[in-house]
Amino acid sequence: MFDGLEIIFRVGRKNYRFNFSGISGKDFIVQNEIYQIIRGGLDEVLFDFDNRIKTLEVHVPSNFIRIVDGKLDCADQFVELIRGASDDLIRDIKFFAQILQFGVNDGTLVYIGLVDTSIATLDDGQLMNIQTIPIGFSHLVNDLMVVKKISSETAIDILNQAVITLEADQRESYDAGGKHFAVREINDIVKSRIEELGEEIIDYIRAKPISLAGRDFESVHGARNYLAQIIGMNIKSCQS
């Protein structure tokens, strides 16, 4: 299955992205192997420079962000995990909400990640509310894998070609993995999941304008426009 969670480490001007397969939600905290995975990711950052890194910025996924008394807080377990993985080699570790990296100051930000979607309400740059829905880009991939019995690589190849708002005839197809896949069927599979996502998102939209982030989701041509159609509101892209 194509599944995972993305964490971003930032050192200076360089971003390091790590996708962790098969890990999400509470399992991220309790699975012992995640410590090894994060430690491996940090090692890649730490030993990429000759000198010891003094400051590390970690973009925290929304699952581990909460708002307490109007202030942004990071789950203690997540902080302990990152500090433990660094073996105290880094003096200063700064934690930032991943949802705030896109420069949206007002309205609603919808961030469609790998395994889930975060809906954040912002007012003058301050995070007022955040919700997480367990539907992400990987679900589009998994749907194609299950229905068409194909690999994740072939599914992603199809999504890279797809134009889901295309009104195709029965003869048109996407070509991937040495096979032909009917455009109509593929588009219907993808649109069905986006419809489910839209129905979930609309319950948490509390302010306009609505901005969308999520590089994988936005790589599917027509996906943002179709999501906007489902919720009945305009959605603009804010890709960084």
PASEBA-1860 file (N, C-alpha, C; in nm, 3 decimals):
! residues 240
1> MFDGLEII> 0.083/-0.119/0.000/0.000/0.000/0.000/0.088/0.125/0.000 ~ 0.041/0.229/-0.069/0.113/0.356/-0.073/0.063/0.441/0.042 ~ 0.144/0.455/0.146/0.099/0.525/0.266/0.219/0.587/0.332 ~ 0.197/0.690/0.412/0.312/0.749/0.479/0.282/0.882/0.542 ~ 0.385/0.938/0.605/0.374/1.067/0.672/0.499/1.146/0.640 ~ 0.482/1.273/0.606/0.596/1.355/0.568/0.634/1.450/0.681 ~ 0.763/1.454/0.710/0.817/1.552/0.805/0.928/1.628/0.733 ~ 0.933/1.759/0.757/1.034/1.842/0.694/1.131/1.893/0.798
9> FRVGRKNY> 1.260/1.870/0.775/1.366/1.929/0.856/1.427/2.041/0.774 ~ 1.454/2.154/0.837/1.515/2.266/0.766/1.643/2.309/0.836 ~ 1.749/2.321/0.758/1.878/2.370/0.807/1.922/2.482/0.714 ~ 1.933/2.603/0.768/1.966/2.716/0.683/1.858/2.737/0.578 ~ 1.897/2.733/0.452/1.800/2.750/0.343/1.759/2.618/0.279 ~ 1.811/2.508/0.331/1.784/2.379/0.269/1.674/2.304/0.344 ~ 1.579/2.251/0.267/1.474/2.166/0.324/1.504/2.020/0.296 ~ 1.483/1.935/0.395/1.499/1.791/0.379/1.363/1.728/0.408
17> RFNFSGIS> 1.308/1.659/0.310/1.176/1.598/0.326/1.192/1.447/0.342 ~ 1.118/1.392/0.437/1.124/1.248/0.461/0.982/1.193/0.464 ~ 0.956/1.098/0.374/0.827/1.029/0.373/0.843/0.896/0.444 ~ 0.763/0.874/0.548/0.771/0.753/0.628/0.658/0.659/0.589 ~ 0.691/0.548/0.529/0.590/0.456/0.478/0.516/0.383/0.589 ~ 0.384/0.379/0.575/0.303/0.297/0.664/0.285/0.351/0.804 ~ 0.311/0.480/0.826/0.303/0.535/0.961/0.212/0.657/0.960 ~ 0.117/0.660/1.050/0.030/0.776/1.059/-0.038/0.779/1.195
25> GKDFIVQN> -0.091/0.897/1.230/-0.170/0.910/1.352/-0.095/0.866/1.476 ~ -0.168/0.802/1.567/-0.110/0.762/1.695/-0.002/0.656/1.677 ~ -0.012/0.575/1.571/0.089/0.472/1.548/0.228/0.533/1.533 ~ 0.231/0.658/1.485/0.359/0.727/1.467/0.432/0.738/1.599 ~ 0.359/0.757/1.708/0.420/0.774/1.839/0.459/0.640/1.901 ~ 0.376/0.538/1.885/0.398/0.415/1.961/0.486/0.313/1.890 ~ 0.502/0.323/1.759/0.583/0.225/1.690/0.732/0.252/1.713 ~ 0.801/0.152/1.763/0.942/0.169/1.796/1.026/0.202/1.674
33> EIYQIIRG> 0.989/0.143/1.559/1.072/0.161/1.441/1.075/0.307/1.392 ~ 0.976/0.387/1.429/0.975/0.525/1.383/1.094/0.601/1.440 ~ 1.138/0.563/1.560/1.256/0.627/1.617/1.376/0.607/1.525 ~ 1.392/0.484/1.477/1.504/0.454/1.388/1.491/0.530/1.256 ~ 1.368/0.542/1.206/1.347/0.611/1.079/1.379/0.760/1.092 ~ 1.330/0.822/1.198/1.358/0.964/1.219/1.507/0.986/1.245 ~ 1.565/0.896/1.322/1.709/0.910/1.350/1.788/0.902/1.220 ~ 1.747/0.811/1.131/1.814/0.801/1.002/1.800/0.930/0.922
41> GLDEVLFD> 1.680/0.989/0.929/1.658/1.115/0.859/1.743/1.227/0.915 ~ 1.752/1.233/1.047/1.834/1.337/1.111/1.982/1.316/1.081 ~ 2.025/1.190/1.078/2.165/1.163/1.045/2.199/1.217/0.907 ~ 2.105/1.203/0.814/2.128/1.254/0.678/2.149/1.404/0.679 ~ 2.076/1.473/0.766/2.093/1.617/0.778/2.222/1.651/0.852 ~ 2.246/1.584/0.964/2.360/1.617/1.049/2.493/1.599/0.979 ~ 2.505/1.495/0.899/2.634/1.465/0.840/2.648/1.517/0.697 ~ 2.559/1.608/0.661/2.567/1.670/0.529/2.658/1.793/0.533
49> FDNRIKTL> 2.701/1.830/0.652/2.786/1.947/0.670/2.911/1.908/0.749 ~ 3.019/1.982/0.729/3.143/1.954/0.801/3.132/1.993/0.948 ~ 3.065/2.101/0.975/3.054/2.150/1.111/2.923/2.101/1.175 ~ 2.925/2.091/1.306/2.805/2.049/1.379/2.694/2.152/1.361 ~ 2.575/2.105/1.334/2.461/2.194/1.320/2.416/2.239/1.459 ~ 2.396/2.368/1.475/2.355/2.421/1.605/2.204/2.440/1.615 ~ 2.139/2.464/1.501/1.996/2.488/1.502/1.927/2.402/1.397 ~ 1.819/2.339/1.436/1.741/2.256/1.346/1.595/2.299/1.354
57> EVHVPSNF> 1.532/2.321/1.238/1.391/2.354/1.234/1.313/2.232/1.189 ~ 1.209/2.198/1.262/1.127/2.082/1.229/0.985/2.129/1.202 ~ 0.932/2.095/1.085/0.794/2.128/1.051/0.706/2.015/1.102 ~ 0.620/2.047/1.197/0.541/1.945/1.266/0.410/1.920/1.192 ~ 0.380/1.793/1.160/0.252/1.759/1.096/0.134/1.796/1.186 ~ 0.021/1.823/1.124/-0.095/1.873/1.199/-0.146/1.777/1.304 ~ -0.122/1.647/1.286/-0.166/1.549/1.385/-0.107/1.576/1.524 ~ 0.005/1.648/1.527/0.074/1.669/1.653/0.072/1.816/1.696
65> IRIVDGKL> -0.020/1.891/1.636/-0.039/2.031/1.671/-0.174/2.048/1.739 ~ -0.178/2.132/1.839/-0.304/2.162/1.906/-0.302/2.309/1.948 ~ -0.422/2.361/1.970/-0.436/2.499/2.015/-0.490/2.497/2.157 ~ -0.411/2.547/2.250/-0.448/2.548/2.392/-0.454/2.692/2.440 ~ -0.571/2.735/2.486/-0.590/2.873/2.535/-0.544/2.975/2.432 ~ -0.576/2.946/2.305/-0.543/3.039/2.198/-0.398/3.035/2.153 ~ -0.317/2.946/2.212/-0.176/2.936/2.176/-0.146/2.803/2.109 ~ -0.051/2.807/2.016/-0.012/2.689/1.941/0.080/2.602/2.026
73> DCADQFVE> 0.053/2.471/2.030/0.132/2.380/2.112/0.162/2.253/2.032 ~ 0.278/2.196/2.058/0.319/2.072/1.991/0.313/1.958/2.092 ~ 0.264/1.842/2.050/0.251/1.727/2.139/0.386/1.692/2.201 ~ 0.385/1.670/2.333/0.509/1.640/2.406/0.579/1.516/2.349 ~ 0.501/1.416/2.309/0.562/1.292/2.258/0.644/1.320/2.133 ~ 0.593/1.410/2.048/0.664/1.442/1.925/0.796/1.513/1.955 ~ 0.791/1.608/2.046/0.913/1.681/2.086/1.017/1.585/2.142 ~ 0.973/1.495/2.229/1.065/1.398/2.291/1.126/1.306/2.185
81> LIRGASDD> 1.045/1.268/2.087/1.092/1.179/1.982/1.203/1.244/1.900 ~ 1.183/1.369/1.861/1.283/1.440/1.781/1.410/1.465/1.862 ~ 1.394/1.506/1.987/1.512/1.531/2.071/1.590/1.402/2.095 ~ 1.519/1.293/2.118/1.586/1.165/2.137/1.660/1.120/2.014 ~ 1.600/1.144/1.897/1.663/1.102/1.772/1.788/1.182/1.741 ~ 1.796/1.305/1.795/1.913/1.389/1.768/2.029/1.359/1.863 ~ 2.004/1.276/1.965/2.109/1.240/2.061/2.175/1.362/2.124 ~ 2.097/1.470/2.140/2.149/1.594/2.201/2.265/1.655/2.124
89> LIRDIKFF> 2.279/1.620/1.994/2.386/1.678/1.914/2.352/1.819/1.868 ~ 2.225/1.854/1.875/2.181/1.986/1.831/2.134/2.065/1.952 ~ 2.191/2.180/1.972/2.157/2.261/2.089/2.015/2.317/2.082 ~ 1.980/2.370/1.965/1.853/2.442/1.952/1.766/2.376/1.845 ~ 1.654/2.321/1.887/1.558/2.263/1.794/1.431/2.347/1.798 ~ 1.393/2.402/1.684/1.274/2.485/1.676/1.163/2.408/1.605 ~ 1.045/2.410/1.662/0.932/2.338/1.606/0.833/2.437/1.546 ~ 0.796/2.414/1.420/0.701/2.499/1.351/0.586/2.414/1.298
97> AQILQFGV> 0.467/2.471/1.298/0.353/2.401/1.242/0.368/2.395/1.091 ~ 0.370/2.275/1.037/0.387/2.258/0.892/0.280/2.334/0.814 ~ 0.162/2.345/0.871/0.049/2.408/0.803/0.073/2.557/0.778 ~ 0.169/2.618/0.853/0.193/2.762/0.843/0.302/2.798/0.744 ~ 0.357/2.701/0.674/0.471/2.729/0.586/0.431/2.789/0.452 ~ 0.300/2.797/0.425/0.256/2.836/0.291/0.225/2.985/0.277 ~ 0.244/3.062/0.383/0.228/3.206/0.374/0.086/3.256/0.369 ~ -0.009/3.174/0.413/-0.149/3.216/0.417/-0.176/3.285/0.551
105> NDGTLVYI> -0.229/3.408/0.546/-0.250/3.485/0.669/-0.395/3.490/0.713 ~ -0.487/3.479/0.619/-0.629/3.491/0.653/-0.712/3.390/0.575 ~ -0.825/3.353/0.635/-0.916/3.262/0.567/-0.894/3.118/0.609 ~ -0.921/3.029/0.516/-0.907/2.885/0.541/-0.799/2.826/0.451 ~ -0.708/2.752/0.512/-0.605/2.682/0.437/-0.633/2.533/0.443 ~ -0.645/2.472/0.325/-0.663/2.327/0.315/-0.532/2.268/0.265 ~ -0.468/2.188/0.350/-0.340/2.125/0.312/-0.363/1.975/0.295 ~ -0.354/1.929/0.171/-0.373/1.788/0.141/-0.237/1.721/0.137
113> GLVDTSIA> -0.206/1.647/0.241/-0.079/1.579/0.250/-0.086/1.438/0.195 ~ 0.008/1.356/0.239/0.018/1.221/0.186/-0.093/1.131/0.240 ~ -0.117/1.137/0.371/-0.215/1.046/0.431/-0.336/1.116/0.490 ~ -0.329/1.249/0.504/-0.443/1.318/0.562/-0.451/1.460/0.509 ~ -0.559/1.527/0.546/-0.582/1.665/0.503/-0.607/1.750/0.626 ~ -0.539/1.864/0.634/-0.556/1.958/0.744/-0.633/2.079/0.697 ~ -0.729/2.123/0.779/-0.806/2.243/0.749/-0.781/2.342/0.861 ~ -0.717/2.454/0.828/-0.679/2.552/0.929/-0.750/2.684/0.904
121> TLDDGQLM> -0.797/2.744/1.012/-0.855/2.878/1.006/-0.751/2.976/1.056 ~ -0.723/3.081/0.976/-0.621/3.178/1.012/-0.677/3.319/1.014 ~ -0.627/3.397/1.107/-0.668/3.536/1.121/-0.544/3.619/1.148 ~ -0.507/3.701/1.047/-0.387/3.785/1.059/-0.264/3.703/1.096 ~ -0.250/3.587/1.032/-0.134/3.502/1.051/-0.140/3.411/1.172 ~ -0.243/3.425/1.252/-0.256/3.343/1.372/-0.347/3.224/1.345 ~ -0.303/3.107/1.388/-0.381/2.985/1.371/-0.490/2.981/1.476 ~ -0.614/2.989/1.430/-0.728/2.995/1.522/-0.789/2.858/1.548
129> NIQTIPIG> -0.781/2.771/1.447/-0.843/2.640/1.459/-0.779/2.545/1.357 ~ -0.771/2.417/1.391/-0.715/2.320/1.296/-0.784/2.186/1.315 ~ -0.817/2.124/1.203/-0.880/1.992/1.202/-0.806/1.903/1.104 ~ -0.808/1.774/1.129/-0.742/1.679/1.040/-0.841/1.572/0.996 ~ -0.843/1.547/0.865/-0.929/1.445/0.806/-0.839/1.334/0.751 ~ -0.868/1.208/0.779/-0.780/1.098/0.735/-0.797/1.060/0.589 ~ -0.787/1.159/0.501/-0.789/1.135/0.356/-0.679/1.221/0.296 ~ -0.591/1.159/0.220/-0.483/1.232/0.156/-0.455/1.181/0.016
137> FSHLVNDL> -0.345/1.228/-0.041/-0.310/1.189/-0.178/-0.293/1.038/-0.192 ~ -0.240/0.974/-0.088/-0.216/0.830/-0.097/-0.345/0.752/-0.119 ~ -0.459/0.809/-0.077/-0.586/0.741/-0.098/-0.625/0.738/-0.246 ~ -0.587/0.842/-0.321/-0.609/0.839/-0.464/-0.527/0.727/-0.528 ~ -0.404/0.716/-0.482/-0.315/0.611/-0.533/-0.369/0.474/-0.497 ~ -0.405/0.456/-0.370/-0.455/0.327/-0.324/-0.582/0.285/-0.396 ~ -0.672/0.381/-0.421/-0.796/0.348/-0.492/-0.767/0.287/-0.629 ~ -0.674/0.348/-0.701/-0.639/0.295/-0.833/-0.572/0.160/-0.821
145> MVVKKISS> -0.487/0.144/-0.720/-0.418/0.016/-0.701/-0.518/-0.097/-0.675 ~ -0.617/-0.070/-0.591/-0.713/-0.172/-0.552/-0.808/-0.205/-0.666 ~ -0.865/-0.102/-0.727/-0.965/-0.124/-0.831/-0.904/-0.184/-0.957 ~ -0.788/-0.133/-0.996/-0.726/-0.178/-1.122/-0.619/-0.285/-1.100 ~ -0.591/-0.318/-0.973/-0.492/-0.421/-0.940/-0.357/-0.390/-1.005 ~ -0.305/-0.273/-0.973/-0.179/-0.226/-1.029/-0.086/-0.184/-0.917 ~ 0.039/-0.158/-0.951/0.138/-0.114/-0.852/0.122/0.034/-0.822 ~ 0.184/0.078/-0.713/0.178/0.220/-0.678/0.247/0.304/-0.785
153> ETAIDILN> 0.355/0.251/-0.843/0.426/0.325/-0.948/0.337/0.350/-1.068 ~ 0.262/0.247/-1.108/0.171/0.263/-1.222/0.058/0.359/-1.188 ~ 0.007/0.349/-1.066/-0.101/0.438/-1.024/-0.057/0.584/-1.026 ~ 0.064/0.610/-0.976/0.116/0.746/-0.975/0.140/0.796/-1.116 ~ 0.188/0.708/-1.203/0.207/0.743/-1.344/0.075/0.786/-1.407 ~ -0.031/0.712/-1.376/-0.163/0.746/-1.429/-0.208/0.881/-1.377 ~ -0.190/0.905/-1.247/-0.232/1.032/-1.188/-0.155/1.150/-1.246 ~ -0.030/1.127/-1.283/0.049/1.233/-1.344/-0.003/1.270/-1.483
161> QAVITLEA> -0.068/1.175/-1.548/-0.125/1.200/-1.680/-0.269/1.251/-1.674 ~ -0.337/1.217/-1.567/-0.482/1.236/-1.560/-0.525/1.382/-1.570 ~ -0.634/1.402/-1.639/-0.706/1.529/-1.640/-0.849/1.492/-1.603 ~ -0.880/1.503/-1.474/-1.004/1.440/-1.426/-1.130/1.514/-1.467 ~ -1.114/1.637/-1.515/-1.231/1.711/-1.563/-1.252/1.690/-1.713 ~ -1.171/1.605/-1.773/-1.180/1.580/-1.917/-1.303/1.496/-1.950 ~ -1.381/1.543/-2.046/-1.495/1.466/-2.096/-1.446/1.380/-2.211 ~ -1.409/1.258/-2.179/-1.347/1.170/-2.277/-1.447/1.071/-2.335
169> DQRESYDA> -1.419/1.023/-2.455/-1.503/0.917/-2.510/-1.449/0.781/-2.466 ~ -1.521/0.677/-2.497/-1.488/0.544/-2.446/-1.355/0.490/-2.500 ~ -1.307/0.547/-2.608/-1.184/0.495/-2.670/-1.058/0.557/-2.610 ~ -1.070/0.669/-2.545/-0.951/0.737/-2.492/-0.898/0.666/-2.368 ~ -0.766/0.665/-2.354/-0.704/0.594/-2.243/-0.578/0.662/-2.196 ~ -0.541/0.631/-2.070/-0.410/0.666/-2.016/-0.322/0.543/-2.032 ~ -0.198/0.563/-2.072/-0.105/0.452/-2.092/0.000/0.453/-1.982 ~ 0.008/0.343/-1.909/0.105/0.332/-1.799/0.133/0.185/-1.771
177> GGKHFAVR> 0.256/0.155/-1.736/0.292/0.017/-1.702/0.269/-0.080/-1.815 ~ 0.275/-0.031/-1.938/0.255/-0.119/-2.053/0.109/-0.156/-2.077 ~ 0.016/-0.085/-2.012/-0.125/-0.116/-2.029/-0.203/0.011/-2.060 ~ -0.327/-0.008/-2.106/-0.416/0.103/-2.135/-0.527/0.107/-2.030 ~ -0.559/0.228/-1.983/-0.662/0.244/-1.881/-0.762/0.349/-1.929 ~ -0.887/0.309/-1.936/-0.991/0.398/-1.988/-0.998/0.527/-1.907 ~ -0.995/0.639/-1.978/-0.997/0.770/-1.913/-1.120/0.787/-1.827 ~ -1.235/0.751/-1.878/-1.360/0.769/-1.804/-1.358/0.695/-1.670
185> EINDIVKS> -1.312/0.570/-1.673/-1.312/0.490/-1.550/-1.213/0.546/-1.449 ~ -1.094/0.579/-1.495/-0.992/0.634/-1.405/-1.042/0.763/-1.343 ~ -1.096/0.852/-1.425/-1.143/0.981/-1.374/-1.254/0.962/-1.272 ~ -1.343/0.867/-1.296/-1.452/0.842/-1.201/-1.400/0.791/-1.067 ~ -1.296/0.708/-1.070/-1.237/0.657/-0.946/-1.177/0.771/-0.865 ~ -1.101/0.856/-0.932/-1.036/0.968/-0.864/-1.139/1.068/-0.814 ~ -1.236/1.099/-0.896/-1.339/1.198/-0.859/-1.421/1.150/-0.740 ~ -1.445/1.020/-0.732/-1.522/0.966/-0.620/-1.454/0.995/-0.486
193> RIEELGEE> -1.321/0.979/-0.482/-1.247/1.006/-0.357/-1.245/1.157/-0.329 ~ -1.231/1.239/-0.431/-1.231/1.384/-0.411/-1.367/1.430/-0.360 ~ -1.472/1.369/-0.408/-1.606/1.401/-0.359/-1.617/1.371/-0.210 ~ -1.564/1.256/-0.168/-1.565/1.222/-0.026/-1.488/1.324/0.056 ~ -1.371/1.364/0.005/-1.288/1.463/0.074/-1.362/1.596/0.085 ~ -1.426/1.638/-0.024/-1.498/1.764/-0.024/-1.611/1.766/0.076 ~ -1.682/1.654/0.087/-1.792/1.646/0.182/-1.744/1.655/0.326 ~ -1.623/1.608/0.351/-1.566/1.619/0.486/-1.514/1.760/0.514
201> IIDYIRAK> -1.449/1.818/0.414/-1.386/1.949/0.431/-1.489/2.058/0.462 ~ -1.601/2.052/0.393/-1.697/2.163/0.400/-1.746/2.189/0.543 ~ -1.746/2.087/0.627/-1.791/2.103/0.766/-1.696/2.188/0.850 ~ -1.572/2.206/0.803/-1.472/2.276/0.883/-1.430/2.411/0.825 ~ -1.493/2.451/0.716/-1.459/2.580/0.656/-1.533/2.690/0.731 ~ -1.457/2.778/0.795/-1.516/2.882/0.878/-1.487/3.023/0.828 ~ -1.402/3.035/0.727/-1.367/3.169/0.677/-1.321/3.161/0.532 ~ -1.334/3.271/0.462/-1.285/3.283/0.325/-1.179/3.392/0.321
209> PISLAGRD> -1.090/3.389/0.221/-1.083/3.298/0.107/-1.031/3.160/0.146 ~ -1.048/3.066/0.055/-1.000/2.930/0.077/-0.877/2.907/-0.010 ~ -0.769/2.864/0.053/-0.644/2.836/-0.018/-0.612/2.688/-0.007 ~ -0.547/2.635/-0.109/-0.513/2.493/-0.113/-0.364/2.474/-0.129 ~ -0.307/2.386/-0.049/-0.168/2.345/-0.063/-0.164/2.193/-0.068 ~ -0.063/2.141/-0.133/-0.049/1.996/-0.147/0.005/1.964/-0.285 ~ 0.135/1.957/-0.299/0.198/1.946/-0.431/0.157/1.821/-0.506 ~ 0.140/1.707/-0.434/0.101/1.583/-0.502/-0.042/1.592/-0.553
217> FESVHGAR> -0.132/1.639/-0.467/-0.271/1.652/-0.507/-0.286/1.749/-0.624 ~ -0.216/1.861/-0.617/-0.226/1.961/-0.723/-0.161/1.916/-0.853 ~ -0.079/1.812/-0.847/-0.019/1.759/-0.969/-0.122/1.685/-1.054 ~ -0.236/1.650/-0.995/-0.344/1.585/-1.070/-0.425/1.696/-1.136 ~ -0.417/1.708/-1.266/-0.481/1.817/-1.338/-0.633/1.815/-1.318 ~ -0.684/1.929/-1.276/-0.827/1.943/-1.256/-0.874/1.908/-1.116 ~ -0.786/1.854/-1.032/-0.827/1.809/-0.899/-0.872/1.925/-0.811 ~ -0.799/2.036/-0.814/-0.837/2.151/-0.732/-0.970/2.208/-0.778
225> NYLAQIIG> -0.987/2.222/-0.908/-1.113/2.277/-0.960/-1.231/2.186/-0.928 ~ -1.208/2.056/-0.933/-1.318/1.965/-0.903/-1.353/1.970/-0.755 ~ -1.252/1.982/-0.668/-1.278/1.996/-0.525/-1.358/2.123/-0.498 ~ -1.323/2.231/-0.566/-1.396/2.356/-0.551/-1.541/2.340/-0.594 ~ -1.561/2.265/-0.700/-1.697/2.239/-0.749/-1.779/2.162/-0.645 ~ -1.715/2.067/-0.578/-1.784/1.985/-0.478/-1.827/2.067/-0.358 ~ -1.739/2.156/-0.311/-1.775/2.233/-0.192/-1.851/2.361/-0.228 ~ -1.859/2.392/-0.357/-1.933/2.508/-0.401/-1.870/2.640/-0.366
233> MNIKSCQS> -1.737/2.643/-0.357/-1.664/2.767/-0.325/-1.535/2.772/-0.408 ~ -1.488/2.893/-0.433/-1.362/2.909/-0.504/-1.245/2.866/-0.416 ~ -1.147/2.802/-0.478/-1.025/2.760/-0.407/-0.905/2.806/-0.490 ~ -0.817/2.880/-0.426/-0.696/2.924/-0.496/-0.576/2.842/-0.449 ~ -0.479/2.831/-0.537/-0.357/2.757/-0.504/-0.258/2.847/-0.431 ~ -0.189/2.791/-0.333/-0.086/2.869/-0.263/0.043/2.790/-0.255 ~ 0.075/2.715/-0.359/0.195/2.633/-0.358/0.318/2.718/-0.338 ~ 0.405/2.667/-0.245/0.531/2.737/-0.217/0.639/2.689/-0.311
END
